[in-house]
């Protein structure tokens, strides 16, 4: 199979897997990340085939959508093997996908290739700004998180296991993750985009708290 066929096959596979997904990790999230990643690659460089496949498949293995991260990685690996991906490309894509997610404020990012940095930046850009706000409330609603509760305090998690077990509110999630992403972008190009989206989130949160406090 040529690269174009593999990409088209993967698009169809991802659409089927994420059909009806309502947590903000749907096909349209993948579509946005895929296109953002291609735009960043056009400016920065990197292996476009690796970038496209990693972008398309990055949430198929997301720990939030499976019983375990390992289960999701097996699904991705099985798919890539079915497409006859060479071993080096396979290992590179799997490594990117395993490392792409935010795993807590105190957990360092460890992307070590330009392809991985581009995917991580594209994914994080879709987590902030207006679309990021919408996705955050979609996720919180699906998983039963309170929108806001002033008695539940913000917690900056120091380990992945602690972060996974968190049952904070949707508003707290902005402080525990989303507002931190601007300063954790890998590339200068992504940092420029992140700045404006970060400001928009701060404006939203300020308005939210003004309205919340007005009911007292």
WOSUL-V328177 format. One record per helix or strand of 2 or more residues. SS is the DSSP state (~ for helix, > for strand). FROM is the first residue (numbers start at 0). LEN is the number of residues. Records with the same first field share a line. If there is no record, write none. Layout:
BEGIN
SS = FROM-LEN + FROM-LEN
END
This chain:
BEGIN
~ = 2-15 + 26-18 + 47-10 + 62-3 + 68-14 + 86-13 + 113-12 + 128-14 + 159-5 + 169-7 + 177-7 + 187-27
END
